[in-house]
């Protein structure tokens, strides 16, 4: 079992150990429409990830190093209707090569607090905000709300405290988003600190076995301008997640709502998402519905790209993407084995509409307001079943019932 970025505890006499795990996805995607109208089909190698999970000294120390090679395999992005962020639009951007690199001191108080668990994490990784990263969930296609519901690839300082059914996390981080796969967090710029200019907090409660309810808040300073000259984002998220493995198979449900406000409320984006999975034997079926708003920014000559950094007056309107996605998969290998080979087919149907005032016209951009997408491919992984990215410092054994993962 993998918990909070650490593998199963080694014997106390073992000083330190590293477990290599990884995965990749080969997929053919057909999207209709695309910016400018018409349709497009592409084959891509996506999510090529190698992770090194280290721990030792009686599980008092943990380490996560995640290397993502999408900068080489999909440097122009992956066709994903509705996707946006880091200068890409209607394509999911490649993640940074060094996706995570951090160390965690576990159980810092070592029993002094009588039943609590304090952990401190420093390095690069996920900010404690919102729901699980989409790569840890059953679908290949990332949801439109990725940049509303998660904050990733930042320099982080995280304090986590667990006691009973309650977890409280707080973090300082740098607000700037990456602009290329080779980017590292901008700790300082022209003599000023970017690390620590943003903060987040998350409260998680587990009232019954398998159920998690979280609420989180984040202030992100100038995410789209690395020098720090852009507008701030105020972010809120609430979600409930239930996962259980029963005699009938795996069961998983996630429902979330998130809100991001920019320029002191001038632009506000909402998202609601609900998804679930049920498995029987080696067959897995998942369904997701999302209703997400995104900014429509000035685009370059390449209609899949936006101006970066964005000028203050570049918002042409806000669109709402209402999408239904069905994912069917088959475990070609025994689910309990480290090797996982999982062919899948995934389809999305939905619509896009302008919300409120603005000059952006979805029909003029796409030729239609209807959205269709089809993915056919296979996931190949080693040792990553059940891993939930970004939960640093979780007590061992907490993360049982990992239903819902595609890995």
C-alpha positions as CSV (number, residue, x, y, z in Angstrom):
1,X,0.0,0.0,0.0
2,X,1.2,3.5,-0.7
3,X,0.2,6.3,1.6
4,X,0.7,10.0,1.3
5,X,3.7,9.6,-0.9
6,X,5.4,6.9,1.1
7,X,5.6,3.2,0.5
8,X,4.9,0.5,3.1
9,X,7.1,1.0,6.2
10,X,10.4,-0.8,6.2
11,X,11.7,-2.7,9.2
12,X,13.1,-0.4,11.8
13,X,16.7,-1.7,11.2
14,X,16.5,-0.6,7.6
15,X,17.9,2.9,7.3
16,X,16.3,4.0,4.1
17,X,14.7,2.4,1.0
18,X,13.4,3.5,-2.3
19,X,10.5,2.0,-4.3
20,X,10.4,2.8,-8.1
21,X,7.0,3.0,-9.6
22,X,5.6,4.4,-12.8
23,X,3.1,4.4,-15.6
24,X,2.3,5.7,-19.1
25,X,-0.7,5.9,-21.3
26,X,-0.9,5.4,-25.1
27,X,-4.0,7.0,-26.4
28,X,-5.7,8.0,-29.7
29,X,-7.9,11.0,-29.3
30,X,-10.4,12.4,-31.7
31,X,-11.9,15.8,-30.8
32,X,-14.8,17.5,-32.6
33,X,-14.8,20.5,-32.7
34,X,-11.4,22.1,-32.3
35,X,-10.6,25.8,-32.4
36,X,-11.2,27.1,-35.9
37,X,-13.8,24.4,-36.5
38,X,-13.7,20.8,-37.8
39,X,-12.2,17.8,-36.0
40,X,-8.7,16.4,-35.3
41,X,-7.3,13.0,-34.4
42,X,-3.9,12.4,-32.7
43,X,-2.0,9.6,-31.1
44,X,0.0,10.6,-28.0
45,X,2.1,9.1,-25.3
46,X,0.8,10.8,-22.2
47,X,1.4,10.7,-18.4
48,X,4.9,9.0,-18.8
49,X,5.8,9.2,-15.1
50,X,8.6,7.7,-13.1
51,X,8.3,8.0,-9.3
52,X,10.8,7.2,-6.6
53,X,9.1,6.8,-3.2
54,X,11.6,6.7,-0.3
55,X,11.2,6.2,3.4
56,X,13.1,4.9,6.4
57,X,14.2,5.4,9.9
58,X,11.0,3.8,11.2
59,X,9.0,5.7,8.6
60,X,10.2,9.0,10.3
61,X,11.4,10.2,7.0
62,X,9.7,10.2,3.6
63,X,10.8,11.3,0.1
64,X,8.9,11.7,-3.2
65,X,10.6,12.3,-6.6
66,X,8.3,12.3,-9.6
67,X,9.7,12.8,-13.1
68,X,7.2,13.5,-15.9
69,X,8.4,13.3,-19.5
70,X,5.4,14.9,-21.2
71,X,7.7,17.8,-22.3
72,X,9.2,15.3,-24.8
73,X,6.2,13.1,-25.6
74,X,3.5,15.8,-25.9
75,X,5.3,19.2,-26.1
76,X,2.3,20.7,-28.0
77,X,-0.2,19.4,-25.5
78,X,-2.9,16.7,-25.5
79,X,-6.2,17.3,-27.3
80,X,-8.7,17.9,-24.4
81,X,-11.8,19.9,-25.1
82,X,-12.3,22.7,-22.5
83,X,-8.8,22.3,-21.0
84,X,-6.9,25.6,-20.3
85,X,-4.0,26.8,-18.3
86,X,-0.3,27.7,-18.6
87,X,-0.8,29.2,-22.1
88,X,-2.7,26.2,-23.5
89,X,-6.4,26.1,-24.4
90,X,-8.4,23.0,-25.6
91,X,-5.1,21.1,-25.0
92,X,-3.8,19.9,-21.7
93,X,-0.4,21.3,-21.1
94,X,2.6,19.1,-20.5
95,X,3.6,18.9,-16.9
96,X,7.0,19.9,-15.7
97,X,9.8,17.3,-15.9
98,X,10.5,17.5,-12.2
99,X,6.8,17.2,-11.1
100,X,7.5,16.5,-7.4
101,X,10.7,16.5,-5.4
102,X,10.2,16.8,-1.6
103,X,11.1,15.3,1.7
104,X,8.8,14.8,4.7
105,X,9.6,14.5,8.4
106,X,6.9,12.3,9.9
107,X,5.6,12.2,13.4
108,X,7.8,15.1,14.4
109,X,6.4,15.2,18.0
110,X,7.0,11.4,18.4
111,X,4.1,10.8,20.8
112,X,4.5,13.9,22.9
113,X,1.0,15.0,21.7
114,X,-0.5,11.7,22.8
115,X,-2.1,10.3,19.7
116,X,-1.5,13.0,17.1
117,X,0.7,12.9,14.1
118,X,2.6,16.0,13.0
119,X,4.4,16.0,9.6
120,X,6.4,18.7,7.8
121,X,7.1,18.6,4.1
122,X,9.4,20.9,2.0
123,X,10.3,20.8,-1.7
124,X,8.3,20.9,-4.9
125,X,4.9,19.3,-5.3
126,X,1.1,19.6,-4.7
127,X,-0.4,22.4,-2.5
128,X,-2.9,21.1,0.1
129,X,-6.0,22.4,-1.7
130,X,-9.0,20.8,-3.3
131,X,-9.5,17.3,-4.4
132,X,-7.2,14.5,-5.7
133,X,-5.1,15.2,-8.8
134,X,-6.8,13.8,-11.9
135,X,-4.0,11.4,-12.6
136,X,-5.0,9.5,-9.5
137,X,-8.6,9.1,-10.7
138,X,-10.3,6.7,-13.1
139,X,-10.4,8.8,-16.3
140,X,-7.7,9.5,-18.9
141,X,-9.0,12.9,-19.9
142,X,-8.4,15.6,-17.4
143,X,-11.5,17.6,-16.3
144,X,-11.9,21.2,-17.4
145,X,-11.6,22.3,-13.7
146,X,-8.0,21.1,-13.2
147,X,-6.8,24.6,-12.5
148,X,-9.8,25.5,-10.3
149,X,-9.7,22.4,-8.1
150,X,-6.0,21.6,-7.7
151,X,-2.7,23.6,-7.3
152,X,0.4,21.7,-8.4
153,X,4.0,22.1,-9.3
154,X,4.9,24.7,-6.7
155,X,7.6,25.1,-4.1
156,X,5.9,24.1,-0.9
157,X,6.3,24.2,2.8
158,X,3.5,22.1,4.3
159,X,2.6,21.4,7.9
160,X,0.1,18.5,8.4
161,X,-1.5,17.4,11.7
162,X,-3.6,14.3,12.1
163,X,-5.7,13.5,15.1
164,X,-8.4,10.9,15.1
165,X,-10.8,11.5,12.2
166,X,-9.5,15.1,11.5
167,X,-6.6,16.3,9.3
168,X,-5.5,19.9,9.2
169,X,-3.0,21.1,6.6
170,X,-1.4,24.5,6.0
171,X,1.1,25.6,3.4
172,X,3.2,28.5,2.1
173,X,4.2,28.3,-1.6
174,X,5.1,30.4,-4.6
175,X,2.1,31.6,-6.7
176,X,3.7,31.5,-10.2
177,X,2.6,28.7,-12.6
178,X,5.2,27.1,-14.8
179,X,5.6,28.3,-18.3
180,X,7.6,25.4,-19.8
181,X,8.2,21.8,-18.8
182,X,11.7,22.7,-17.6
183,X,10.5,25.4,-15.2
184,X,11.3,25.2,-11.5
185,X,9.4,27.3,-8.8
186,X,10.5,30.9,-8.9
187,X,11.7,31.3,-5.3
188,X,13.0,34.9,-5.7
189,X,12.7,37.5,-8.4
190,X,14.7,40.7,-8.6
191,X,15.5,40.6,-4.9
192,X,12.0,39.8,-3.8
193,X,10.6,36.5,-2.5
194,X,8.0,34.6,-4.6
195,X,8.1,31.7,-2.2
196,X,5.7,32.4,0.6
197,X,3.6,35.0,-1.4
198,X,0.8,32.5,-1.5
199,X,-0.9,30.3,1.2
200,X,-3.5,27.6,1.6
201,X,-5.3,25.6,4.3
202,X,-7.3,22.4,4.1
203,X,-9.5,20.6,6.7
204,X,-10.4,17.0,6.1
205,X,-12.8,14.9,8.2
206,X,-13.3,11.1,7.9
207,X,-16.6,10.5,9.8
208,X,-17.0,6.9,8.6
209,X,-14.7,4.3,7.0
210,X,-14.1,5.2,3.4
211,X,-15.6,8.7,3.5
212,X,-13.6,11.9,3.3
213,X,-15.0,15.4,3.4
214,X,-12.7,18.4,2.8
215,X,-12.9,22.1,2.7
216,X,-10.0,24.3,1.6
217,X,-9.0,27.9,0.9
218,X,-6.0,29.3,-1.0
219,X,-4.7,32.7,-1.9
220,X,-2.5,32.5,-5.0
221,X,-0.5,35.6,-5.9
222,X,-0.1,36.4,-9.6
223,X,-0.3,32.8,-11.0
224,X,0.0,33.8,-14.6
225,X,2.8,36.3,-14.3
226,X,6.1,34.8,-12.9
227,X,7.5,38.2,-12.0
228,X,4.5,38.8,-9.8
229,X,2.8,41.6,-11.7
230,X,-0.5,39.8,-12.4
231,X,-3.8,39.6,-10.6
232,X,-4.3,37.4,-7.5
233,X,-6.6,34.4,-7.3
234,X,-8.8,33.6,-4.3
235,X,-9.8,30.0,-4.3
236,X,-12.3,27.9,-2.4
237,X,-13.1,24.1,-2.6
238,X,-15.3,21.6,-0.9
239,X,-15.6,18.0,-1.8
240,X,-16.7,14.6,-0.5
241,X,-15.0,11.3,-1.6
242,X,-16.1,7.8,-0.8
243,X,-14.1,4.7,-1.8
244,X,-14.5,1.1,-0.8
245,X,-13.5,-2.4,-2.0
246,X,-16.2,-5.0,-1.4
247,X,-16.8,-8.6,-2.4
248,X,-18.7,-7.2,-5.4
249,X,-15.7,-5.1,-6.5
250,X,-14.5,-1.5,-6.2
251,X,-16.8,1.4,-5.5
252,X,-15.8,5.1,-5.7
253,X,-17.7,8.4,-5.7
254,X,-16.4,12.0,-5.7
255,X,-18.5,15.2,-5.7
256,X,-16.8,18.6,-5.6
257,X,-17.5,22.3,-5.9
258,X,-14.8,25.0,-6.3
259,X,-14.8,28.7,-6.9
260,X,-12.0,31.0,-8.0
261,X,-12.2,34.8,-7.9
262,X,-9.7,37.1,-9.7
263,X,-9.2,40.9,-9.7
264,X,-11.2,41.4,-6.5
265,X,-14.2,39.6,-7.9
266,X,-14.1,41.0,-11.4
267,X,-13.9,37.5,-12.8
268,X,-15.4,34.5,-10.9
269,X,-15.3,30.9,-12.1
270,X,-17.4,28.1,-10.6
271,X,-17.2,24.4,-11.1
272,X,-19.3,21.4,-10.0
273,X,-18.1,17.9,-10.7
274,X,-19.4,14.4,-9.8
275,X,-17.9,11.1,-10.8
276,X,-18.0,7.5,-9.8
277,X,-16.7,4.1,-10.5
278,X,-18.0,0.5,-10.2
279,X,-16.0,-2.6,-11.0
280,X,-16.9,-6.3,-11.4
281,X,-14.1,-8.8,-11.8
282,X,-11.8,-7.2,-14.3
283,X,-14.3,-4.8,-15.9
284,X,-14.4,-1.2,-14.7
285,X,-17.0,1.4,-15.6
286,X,-16.8,5.1,-14.6
287,X,-18.9,8.1,-15.3
288,X,-18.2,11.8,-14.8
289,X,-20.4,15.0,-15.1
290,X,-18.9,18.4,-14.8
291,X,-20.2,21.9,-15.2
292,X,-17.2,24.3,-15.3
293,X,-16.5,27.9,-16.2
294,X,-13.3,29.0,-17.7
295,X,-11.8,32.3,-18.9
296,X,-11.6,33.0,-22.7
297,X,-8.4,34.8,-23.3
298,X,-6.8,36.4,-26.4
299,X,-5.3,33.6,-28.5
300,X,-2.2,33.5,-30.6
301,X,-2.0,32.6,-34.3
302,X,-2.1,29.0,-33.0
303,X,-5.6,28.9,-31.7
304,X,-4.6,26.3,-29.2
305,X,-2.4,28.8,-27.4
306,X,-3.1,32.0,-25.4
307,X,-0.9,35.0,-24.7
308,X,1.4,34.4,-21.8
309,X,1.7,36.3,-19.5
310,X,-1.8,37.5,-20.1
311,X,-2.4,41.2,-20.4
312,X,-4.9,42.6,-17.9
313,X,-7.6,43.2,-20.5
314,X,-7.3,39.9,-22.2
315,X,-10.5,38.2,-20.8
316,X,-13.0,38.1,-23.7
317,X,-15.7,36.4,-21.7
318,X,-16.4,33.3,-19.6
319,X,-17.7,30.0,-21.0
320,X,-19.4,27.2,-19.2
321,X,-18.5,23.6,-20.3
322,X,-21.1,21.0,-19.4
323,X,-19.6,17.6,-20.2
324,X,-20.6,13.9,-19.7
325,X,-17.8,11.4,-19.8
326,X,-18.1,7.6,-19.8
327,X,-14.9,5.4,-19.3
328,X,-14.8,1.7,-19.8
329,X,-11.7,-0.3,-18.9
330,X,-10.5,-3.9,-18.6
331,X,-7.8,-5.1,-16.3
332,X,-5.7,-7.4,-18.5
333,X,-3.5,-8.3,-15.5
334,X,-4.6,-9.5,-12.1
335,X,-5.5,-6.3,-10.1
336,X,-3.3,-7.4,-7.2
337,X,-0.1,-7.6,-9.3
338,X,2.3,-4.7,-9.5
339,X,2.2,-4.8,-13.3
340,X,-1.0,-3.2,-14.7
341,X,-2.1,-3.3,-18.3
342,X,-5.5,-1.7,-18.7
343,X,-7.1,-1.1,-22.2
344,X,-9.8,1.5,-22.2
345,X,-12.3,3.5,-24.2
346,X,-13.6,6.9,-23.1
347,X,-16.1,9.2,-24.7
348,X,-17.3,12.7,-23.9
349,X,-20.5,14.5,-25.0
350,X,-21.6,18.0,-23.9
351,X,-21.9,21.6,-24.8
352,X,-20.3,25.0,-24.3
353,X,-22.0,28.3,-23.8
354,X,-21.1,31.9,-23.0
355,X,-21.9,33.0,-19.4
356,X,-22.7,36.6,-18.8
357,X,-21.3,39.5,-20.8
358,X,-18.4,39.2,-23.2
359,X,-17.5,39.3,-26.9
360,X,-16.4,35.6,-27.1
361,X,-18.7,33.5,-29.3
362,X,-18.2,29.7,-29.0
363,X,-20.0,29.0,-32.3
364,X,-17.8,31.5,-34.1
365,X,-14.7,29.9,-32.6
366,X,-15.7,26.2,-32.9
367,X,-18.4,26.2,-35.6
368,X,-20.8,24.6,-33.1
369,X,-21.7,24.7,-29.4
370,X,-21.7,20.9,-29.1
371,X,-18.6,19.0,-27.8
372,X,-17.6,15.5,-28.7
373,X,-14.4,13.6,-27.8
374,X,-13.3,9.9,-28.1
375,X,-10.2,8.3,-26.5
376,X,-9.0,4.8,-27.1
377,X,-5.9,3.5,-25.5
378,X,-4.1,1.5,-22.9
379,X,-2.6,2.3,-19.5
380,X,0.6,0.5,-18.5
381,X,1.9,0.9,-14.9
382,X,4.1,-0.7,-12.3
383,X,3.4,-0.5,-8.6
384,X,1.1,2.6,-8.8
385,X,-2.3,1.1,-8.0
386,X,-3.9,3.1,-5.3
387,X,-1.4,5.9,-5.2
388,X,-3.0,9.3,-4.4
389,X,-0.7,12.1,-5.4
390,X,0.1,15.0,-3.0
391,X,-1.0,13.6,0.3
392,X,2.3,14.1,2.0
393,X,2.9,13.0,5.6
394,X,-0.3,10.8,5.9
395,X,0.0,8.2,8.7
396,X,0.6,4.7,7.5
397,X,-2.5,2.7,6.9
398,X,-4.8,5.7,6.5
399,X,-5.2,5.4,2.8
400,X,-7.0,2.0,2.6
401,X,-9.9,1.5,0.2
402,X,-8.2,2.9,-2.9
403,X,-11.1,2.2,-5.2
404,X,-11.6,4.5,-8.1
405,X,-8.0,4.6,-9.3
406,X,-7.2,3.9,-13.0
407,X,-3.7,2.8,-11.9
